[in-house]
Amino acid sequence: IGTKMIMLGSRMAQQRHAIPPPLKTEEDYIPYPSVHEVLGREGPFPLILLPQFGGYWIEGTNHQLSGAPDSPPTPVPGTRVKLEGNHTAKIYRKHFLGKEHFNYYSLDPVLGHLVFSLKYDEQEHLHLLLRTRARTLHDVVPISCLAEFPNVVQMAKLVCEDVNVDRFYPVLYPKASRLILAFDEHVLSNHFKFGVIYQKLGQTSEEELFGTTEESPAFTEFLDVLGQRVQLRDFKGFRGGLDVTHGQTGSESVYCHFRDKEIMFHVSTKLPYTEGDAQQLQRKRHIGNDIVAIVFQDENTPFVPDMIASNFLHAFVVVQLEQGGTQGTLYKVSVTARDDVPFFGPPLPDPAVFRKGPEFQEFLLTKLINAEYACYRAEKFAKLEERTRAALLETLHEELQARSQAMLGLGPDDERPDNGGAAPGFFESFKVGRGGPAGPSPPHAALRGSASLPPPPSALLVPGKSPSRRRPGPLGSRRSSAIGIESIQEAPAGRDGSAAADGSSSTHSSPESHRIPDRCCSWHRDRRHGDRRALEWGGNTWGLEGMGLVRQGNRVAPVWGDSKTRWHGDRVTSGSHGDWRTLRWCSSRTG
């Protein structure tokens, strides 16, 4: 009994420890000291102070040079200075675009609209790229790791186990890659705008920051590090929302072209100043709508992130002039961002002190761009991006579906050609171009070797060789039943180049739709009209009516209008089928 009581007490103690502590409110926190309290103490002061109730993180708090001040550490170009961004958005352009691959679409009851791209490379790897409304998933799977070659649904499950669809539908639109690429890269941008705030000694409020009109020599020198001064009137580059026509946002600004990206800086002292406006809305409406801003400090006055009330500003890079450098200008750097903004590189060195030069410019601009990319992952921007992505993906899905159906001539009933709607699809145009029947559909003939399979829908049967290039490997030798294209088949060819046919042919025809014949070598009756002939099918004359056949010995040349065509070497031959004949076209019997 004693042992059981001890065990019971131990379990109760574990349960008590498992209860989470109650959530804290602002009243439970010990507030950080205010900027005025800190300024009342003896310096030096940090570059950044946290707001009294937190909500931000800080990087780069050590600025004490341990060695000689003439040799501060600087980042090594090409190693740590790296642009981060959304690399998944570049995968389709890098690995799929311009290469043989397959695109599919489907609709998942939970994941929503899906667009799936797959590629089989020569190293026997499957490149899989699955787009959902939440994110894009990418994986590379070696074929050797799979027990058997998967179908498309199974491939999608390799990337995301939550996929729950019966099939994927192939994208047949020739320009689909452009649409898919535009969706993938909608999150990428080569244009950036950053705020630049000049903080003078003792300035601790938003009104004081935006009310500064003069520029110190140190601030002017720092602006030259960021970029070049440009006149806004008739400026042809990225303007970042500034007025380049009427001069309502100032006469000049700072602009930079960095790694194929254009950057426009909203400099507080160069934006219009309005007398009597304490808030300086003409300045705040630009800087307050930026996501990342630079704060330049002439002297040692801390910056607090909540000094500026803004729903957009999420990250600040604070730069302070380092006094006493004998070998050039030095800058101390600290970074702060809201708690839900993930850390972004390149990391600041320790101590976070830089010498003025191209290395510092590269580091600073890279840090700013990466900061904006990281801010997009904060809760507020992430929700907005998810809604935008879901809407764009739905539009892409509908576009791929509609255009693929249009290629097959399978659009909605009110858009079919016989209802006076959309133009004929690809296969309809193909039949007309080959002289297909305009009346009842031709009879079906069975394909050799397909007796055990149901006859494929003739609207999906492509005569002759497939236009897609076949290549070795699993994708070139098998078709998956999960992708909905198993009914697209090639007509096999015989030794003499003619299409293979069984001894008997079906005479059944469906009046419901115009179809391409089940085989390329369908038999027609050759009807004479003097020296002119026409092909007759099921009692209807079609296709080559009015075409004259000019004889030259045992050879004929079709004449259309007044010109002989290029088929001079073709012959009209009759086989062992009585008066049934075929037109031999380039040594192959045609339909």
C-alpha positions in Angstrom: 0.0 0.0 0.0 2.8 2.4 0.8 4.5 1.7 -2.5 1.2 2.4 -4.4 0.7 5.7 -2.4 4.3 6.8 -3.4 3.6 6.0 -7.1 0.3 7.8 -7.0 1.9 10.8 -5.4 4.7 10.8 -8.0 2.1 10.8 -10.8 0.2 13.7 -9.2 3.4 15.6 -8.9 4.2 15.0 -12.6 0.7 16.2 -13.6 1.2 19.3 -11.5 4.4 20.1 -13.3 2.8 19.6 -16.7 0.3 22.4 -16.1 1.5 25.4 -18.1 1.9 28.7 -16.3 -0.8 31.3 -16.8 -0.4 33.8 -19.7 1.3 37.0 -18.6 -0.1 40.5 -19.4 1.6 43.8 -19.6 1.0 44.3 -15.9 3.1 41.1 -15.2 6.2 42.4 -17.0 8.8 44.6 -15.4 9.1 47.4 -18.0 12.4 48.3 -19.6 13.7 51.7 -18.7 12.5 54.5 -20.9 14.8 56.4 -23.2 14.6 59.5 -20.9 15.7 57.4 -17.9 18.6 56.0 -19.9 19.7 59.5 -21.0 19.7 60.6 -17.4 22.5 58.1 -16.7 26.1 58.3 -17.6 27.0 57.2 -21.2 28.0 55.7 -23.5 24.5 54.6 -24.5 23.5 51.7 -26.7 22.4 52.4 -30.3 19.0 50.8 -29.6 16.7 50.5 -26.6 13.9 48.0 -26.4 10.4 49.4 -25.9 9.3 49.3 -22.3 7.2 46.2 -22.9 9.5 44.5 -25.4 8.2 43.1 -28.7 11.5 43.4 -30.5 14.8 41.6 -30.7 18.3 43.3 -31.1 21.4 42.1 -33.0 24.8 43.7 -32.5 25.2 45.1 -29.0 29.0 45.0 -28.8 30.8 47.9 -30.3 34.0 47.9 -28.2 37.1 47.4 -30.3 39.4 45.1 -28.5 42.5 45.8 -30.7 43.6 48.9 -32.5 40.7 51.1 -33.6 42.4 51.5 -37.0 41.6 47.9 -37.9 38.0 47.0 -37.3 36.7 43.7 -38.6 34.9 43.8 -41.9 32.9 41.1 -43.7 34.7 39.1 -46.4 32.8 39.7 -49.8 31.4 36.6 -51.4 31.4 34.5 -48.2 29.0 35.8 -45.6 27.4 38.5 -47.6 24.7 36.6 -49.4 21.2 37.6 -50.5 18.6 35.3 -49.0 15.2 35.8 -50.6 12.7 33.1 -51.7 14.8 30.5 -53.5 11.9 28.1 -54.0 10.3 30.7 -56.3 13.3 30.3 -58.7 13.3 26.5 -59.0 10.9 26.3 -61.9 12.9 28.7 -64.0 16.2 27.0 -63.1 15.3 23.3 -63.4 12.1 23.1 -65.5 11.7 26.0 -67.9 13.0 25.1 -71.4 13.5 21.5 -70.4 11.2 18.5 -71.1 8.8 18.2 -68.1 5.1 17.7 -67.3 2.6 19.9 -65.6 -0.6 18.8 -64.0 -3.5 20.3 -62.0 -6.0 19.0 -59.5 -8.3 20.0 -56.6 -7.7 18.7 -53.1 -10.6 18.9 -50.6 -8.3 20.1 -47.9 -5.2 21.6 -49.6 -7.3 23.3 -52.3 -6.0 23.9 -55.8 -2.8 22.1 -56.7 -0.5 22.6 -59.6 2.2 20.0 -60.0 5.4 19.9 -62.1 7.6 16.9 -62.6 10.8 16.2 -64.5 12.8 13.0 -65.1 16.4 13.8 -65.7 19.2 11.8 -67.3 20.6 10.9 -63.9 17.4 9.1 -63.1 16.1 11.6 -60.6 12.6 12.8 -60.3 12.4 16.6 -59.8 9.0 17.3 -58.1 7.5 20.7 -57.6 4.0 20.9 -55.9 2.2 24.2 -55.4 -0.5 24.6 -52.8 -2.2 27.6 -51.5 0.0 27.6 -48.4 3.4 27.1 -50.0 5.5 25.5 -52.7 7.2 22.1 -52.0 10.2 20.8 -53.9 12.0 17.5 -53.7 14.4 15.4 -55.8 13.9 11.7 -55.5 16.3 9.1 -57.0 14.5 6.4 -58.9 16.8 3.8 -57.2 15.1 4.6 -53.9 11.7 3.5 -55.2 10.5 -0.1 -55.3 8.5 0.6 -58.5 7.9 3.6 -60.7 5.1 5.7 -59.2 2.2 7.3 -60.9 1.6 11.0 -60.7 -0.6 10.9 -57.6 2.1 8.8 -55.8 4.7 11.3 -56.9 2.7 14.1 -55.4 2.5 12.2 -52.1 6.3 11.9 -52.1 6.4 15.6 -51.8 3.4 16.1 -49.5 1.7 13.1 -47.7 -1.4 15.2 -47.2 -2.4 15.1 -50.9 -5.7 13.3 -51.2 -6.9 13.3 -54.8 -7.8 10.5 -57.2 -6.0 11.9 -60.2 -4.1 14.7 -61.7 -5.1 16.2 -65.0 -2.4 17.0 -67.6 -1.8 20.5 -68.8 -2.1 20.6 -72.6 -1.7 24.3 -73.2 1.6 25.0 -75.0 2.2 28.3 -73.2 1.4 27.0 -69.8 5.0 27.4 -68.6 4.6 31.2 -68.9 1.6 31.2 -66.6 3.2 28.9 -64.1 6.4 30.9 -64.1 4.5 34.1 -63.5 2.8 32.5 -60.5 6.0 31.2 -59.0 7.9 34.4 -59.3 5.1 36.8 -58.1 6.9 36.9 -54.8 10.2 38.0 -56.3 11.0 41.7 -56.9 13.9 43.6 -58.2 12.6 46.9 -56.7 13.0 47.9 -53.1 12.3 51.1 -51.2 13.8 51.9 -47.8 13.3 54.8 -45.4 16.3 56.8 -44.1 15.8 58.7 -40.8 18.2 61.2 -39.5 18.4 61.2 -35.7 20.2 64.2 -34.1 21.5 64.4 -30.6 18.7 64.3 -28.0 15.9 63.5 -30.4 13.5 60.9 -28.8 10.1 61.4 -30.5 8.6 60.9 -33.9 7.9 64.6 -34.3 11.5 65.5 -33.6 12.8 62.8 -36.1 10.5 64.0 -39.0 11.0 67.6 -38.1 14.7 67.8 -39.0 15.4 69.8 -42.1 19.2 70.2 -42.1 21.8 67.5 -43.0 25.1 67.3 -41.1 28.3 66.6 -43.1 28.4 63.1 -41.5 24.9 62.3 -42.7 25.7 63.6 -46.2 28.8 61.4 -46.3 26.7 58.4 -45.2 24.1 59.0 -47.9 27.0 58.8 -50.4 27.6 55.3 -49.1 24.0 54.2 -49.8 23.9 55.4 -53.4 24.0 58.3 -55.7 21.9 61.5 -55.6 19.4 61.7 -58.4 17.1 64.5 -59.6 13.5 63.2 -59.4 12.1 65.2 -62.3 11.9 62.9 -65.4 13.8 60.2 -63.5 13.5 56.9 -65.5 14.5 54.3 -62.9 12.5 52.8 -60.1 10.9 55.8 -58.3 9.6 54.0 -55.2 6.4 56.0 -55.1 8.0 59.4 -55.4 6.7 62.0 -57.8 9.0 62.3 -60.9 6.6 64.7 -62.8 5.5 67.5 -60.7 8.1 67.5 -57.9 5.5 67.1 -55.1 7.8 64.7 -53.1 11.0 66.8 -53.3 13.5 67.6 -56.0 16.1 64.9 -55.3 16.6 61.6 -53.6 19.2 58.8 -53.2 19.1 55.8 -55.6 21.2 52.7 -56.0 21.5 49.8 -58.5 22.8 46.8 -56.6 23.0 43.2 -58.0 20.4 43.7 -60.7 18.1 45.3 -58.2 16.9 48.9 -58.0 16.7 50.6 -54.6 15.1 54.0 -53.9 15.6 55.6 -50.5 13.0 57.8 -48.8 15.3 60.2 -47.1 13.5 62.1 -44.3 15.4 65.4 -44.9 14.8 65.3 -48.7 11.0 64.8 -48.5 8.8 67.9 -48.4 8.7 69.8 -45.0 5.3 71.4 -44.1 5.3 74.4 -41.8 2.9 74.0 -38.9 2.5 70.3 -39.4 3.9 68.7 -36.2 3.5 65.1 -37.6 5.0 66.0 -41.0 2.6 63.7 -42.8 4.3 64.4 -46.2 7.3 62.6 -44.8 5.7 60.0 -42.7 3.3 58.7 -45.5 6.4 57.5 -47.4 8.7 56.3 -44.6 5.8 55.0 -42.5 4.7 52.8 -45.4 8.1 51.3 -45.8 8.9 47.9 -44.3 12.6 48.5 -43.4 14.2 51.8 -42.5 17.7 53.0 -41.7 18.3 55.3 -38.7 21.5 57.3 -38.9 22.8 58.8 -35.6 25.3 61.6 -35.6 25.9 61.2 -31.9 25.1 58.8 -29.0 21.3 59.0 -28.6 19.5 55.7 -28.4 16.7 54.8 -30.9 13.6 53.0 -29.7 11.7 51.1 -32.4 8.2 52.3 -31.2 9.2 55.9 -31.6 7.5 55.8 -35.0 3.9 54.6 -35.0 3.5 52.5 -38.1 1.8 49.2 -39.0 4.3 48.5 -41.8 7.8 49.3 -40.3 9.0 46.0 -39.0 12.8 46.3 -39.0 15.4 49.0 -38.4 19.1 49.1 -39.2 20.7 51.7 -36.9 24.1 53.2 -38.0 26.1 55.5 -35.7 29.2 57.4 -36.6 32.2 56.2 -34.6 34.3 59.1 -33.3 38.1 59.0 -33.1 39.0 57.0 -36.2 42.4 58.1 -37.6 42.4 55.8 -40.6 39.0 56.7 -42.0 35.3 56.9 -41.1 34.0 54.1 -38.9 30.4 53.1 -38.3 28.8 51.1 -35.5 25.8 49.0 -36.6 22.9 47.4 -34.7 19.7 45.8 -36.0 16.3 45.4 -34.4 13.1 43.8 -35.7 9.7 42.7 -34.3 9.6 39.4 -32.5 7.7 37.6 -35.3 10.4 38.6 -37.9 12.9 35.7 -38.2 16.6 36.4 -38.0 18.2 37.5 -41.3 21.7 37.6 -42.5 24.4 38.4 -43.1 25.3 38.3 -39.3 26.9 41.3 -37.8 30.6 40.8 -36.8 31.7 41.1 -33.2 32.3 43.9 -32.5 29.8 45.3 -35.0 32.1 48.1 -36.3 32.8 48.7 -40.0 35.1 50.9 -42.0 33.6 53.1 -44.7 34.1 51.5 -48.1 32.6 49.2 -50.8 32.6 46.2 -48.4 30.4 48.1 -45.9 28.1 49.2 -48.7 27.6 45.7 -49.9 27.0 44.4 -46.4 24.5 47.1 -45.6 22.5 46.8 -48.8 22.4 43.1 -48.5 21.2 43.4 -44.9 18.4 45.7 -45.9 17.2 43.5 -48.7 17.3 40.4 -46.5 15.5 42.3 -43.8 12.5 43.0 -46.1 12.4 39.3 -47.2 12.4 38.3 -43.6 9.6 40.8 -42.7 7.4 39.2 -45.3 7.4 36.1 -43.0 6.0 38.0 -40.1 2.5 37.2 -39.1 0.8 40.3 -40.6 2.5 40.0 -44.0 2.4 36.2 -44.1 -1.4 36.2 -43.8 -1.7 38.8 -46.5 0.7 36.8 -48.8 -1.3 33.6 -48.1 -4.5 35.2 -49.2 -2.9 36.7 -52.3 -1.2 33.4 -53.1 -4.5 31.4 -52.8 -6.3 33.8 -55.1 -3.5 33.7 -57.7 -3.2 29.9 -57.5 -7.0 29.5 -58.0 -6.7 31.8 -61.1 -3.8 29.8 -62.4 -5.7 26.5 -61.9 -8.8 27.8 -63.7 -6.7 29.2 -66.6 -4.8 25.9 -67.1 -8.0 23.9 -66.9 -9.9 26.1 -69.4 -7.0 26.3 -71.9 -6.4 22.6 -71.7 -10.0 21.9 -72.4 -10.0 24.4 -75.2 -7.1 22.5 -76.8 -9.3 19.4 -76.8 -12.4 21.2 -77.9 -14.0 20.3 -74.6 -15.0 23.7 -73.3 -18.3 24.5 -71.5 -21.5 23.8 -73.6 -22.1 27.5 -74.1 -18.6 28.0 -75.5 -18.6 25.1 -78.0 -18.1 26.0 -81.6 -21.5 24.5 -82.6 -23.2 27.0 -80.3 -21.5 30.0 -81.9 -19.1 30.4 -79.0 -15.3 29.9 -78.8 -13.2 29.0 -81.7 -12.5 25.3 -82.4 -9.9 23.6 -80.3 -6.5 22.1 -81.3 -7.9 18.7 -82.3 -10.9 20.2 -84.1 -8.5 22.4 -86.1 -6.3 19.4 -86.7 -9.2 17.4 -88.2 -10.2 20.3 -90.5 -6.6 20.8 -91.6 -6.4 17.1 -92.6 -9.6 17.2 -94.6 -11.7 15.6 -91.8 -15.4 15.0 -92.4 -17.8 17.9 -91.7 -20.8 15.5 -91.5 -21.2 12.2 -89.7 -18.2 10.8 -88.0 -16.1 8.2 -89.7 -16.2 4.5 -88.7 -14.0 3.2 -85.9 -11.4 0.5 -86.6 -9.8 -1.5 -83.9 -6.1 -0.9 -83.1 -3.9 -3.9 -83.4 -2.9 -5.3 -80.0 -5.7 -3.4 -78.1 -8.4 -6.0 -78.1 -8.2 -6.3 -74.3 -8.5 -2.5 -73.8 -11.7 -0.4 -74.2 -11.5 1.8 -77.4 -10.0 5.1 -76.6 -12.1 8.3 -77.0 -11.4 9.2 -80.6 -11.3 12.9 -79.8 -8.0 12.2 -77.9 -6.4 9.9 -80.6 -3.5 11.5 -82.4 -2.8 10.0 -85.9 0.8 9.1 -86.7 3.6 9.7 -84.3 3.2 11.6 -81.1 4.5 15.2 -81.3 6.2 14.7 -77.9 9.8 13.6 -78.0 10.3 10.2 -76.5 13.3 9.6 -74.3 14.7 6.6 -72.5 13.6 6.0 -68.9 10.3 5.2 -67.1 8.5 8.3 -68.4 9.2 7.4 -72.0 7.9 3.8 -71.8 4.8 3.9 -69.6 1.8 6.0 -69.0 0.2 6.3 -65.6 -3.5 5.6 -65.2 -3.6 8.4 -62.6 -2.9 11.2 -65.0 -5.9 10.9 -67.3 -4.0 10.6 -70.6 -4.0 6.8 -71.0 -6.5 7.2 -73.9 -4.0 9.2 -76.0 -2.4 6.6 -78.2 -0.2 6.5 -81.2 -1.3 4.6 -84.3 1.3 1.8 -84.8 3.0 1.7 -88.2 3.7 -1.4 -90.3 6.9 -2.3 -92.2 5.8 -0.5 -95.3 5.0 2.6 -93.4 1.3 2.0 -93.5 -0.8 1.9 -90.3 -1.4 -1.6 -89.0 -5.0 -2.8 -89.2 -7.0 -5.9 -88.4 -8.7 -7.8 -91.2 -12.1 -6.5 -90.3 -13.2 -2.9 -89.6 -16.1 -1.6 -87.7 -18.7 0.3 -89.7 -20.3 1.9 -86.7 -20.4 5.6 -86.7 -21.6 8.0 -84.1 -23.6 11.1 -85.3 -23.1 12.8 -82.0 -19.6 14.3 -82.6 -17.0 14.7 -85.3 -14.2 12.3 -84.5 -10.8 11.5 -85.9 -10.8 7.9 -87.2 -9.5 5.2 -84.9 -6.7 4.4 -87.4 -4.9 6.3 -90.1 -5.6 3.6 -92.7 -9.4 3.8 -93.1 -10.9 2.6 -96.3 -12.9 4.8 -98.6 -14.8 4.3 -101.9 -13.2 6.0 -104.9 -15.9 7.6 -106.9 -15.2 8.9 -110.5 -16.6 12.1 -112.0 -15.1 12.1 -115.4 -11.4 12.5 -114.8 -12.0 13.8 -111.3 -12.5 11.8 -108.2 -13.8 12.2 -104.7 -13.5 10.1 -101.6 -16.7 8.8 -100.2 -17.3 7.7 -96.7 -20.5 6.2 -95.5 -22.3 7.6 -98.5 -21.1 11.1 -98.0 -18.5 12.6 -100.3 -15.9 14.6 -98.4 -12.3 15.7 -98.0 -10.9 15.7 -101.5 -14.0 16.5 -103.5 -13.2 18.6 -106.5 -9.6 17.5 -106.6 -8.5 16.3 -110.0 -6.2 13.4 -110.5 -3.8 13.8 -113.4 -2.3 10.5 -114.7 1.3 10.0 -115.8 1.6 6.3 -116.6 0.7 4.5 -113.5 1.3 7.6 -111.3 -1.1 10.4 -110.5 -0.8 13.9 -109.1 -3.7 15.6 -107.3 -4.5 19.0 -108.8 -6.2 21.5 -106.6 -7.3 24.7 -108.4 -4.8 25.2 -111.2 -1.7 23.9 -109.5 -0.3 20.5 -108.9 0.4 19.8 -105.3 3.6 18.3 -103.8 2.1 14.8 -103.8 3.2 14.0 -107.4 4.7 10.6 -106.5 1.6 9.4 -104.7 -0.5 6.6 -106.2 -4.1 5.6 -105.9 -4.0 1.8 -105.5 -6.8 -0.7 -105.1 -6.2 -3.7 -102.8 -8.1 -7.0 -102.4 -11.1 -5.2 -101.1 -13.1 -4.9 -104.3 -13.7 -1.3 -105.2 -12.4 0.0 -101.8 -9.2 2.0 -102.2 -6.8 4.1 -100.2 -4.9 7.2 -101.2 -1.2 6.5 -100.7 0.4 9.7 -99.4 4.2 9.8 -99.1 4.3 6.0 -99.0 1.8 6.0 -96.1 -2.0 5.4 -96.4 -3.8 8.4 -94.9 -7.3 8.9 -93.6 
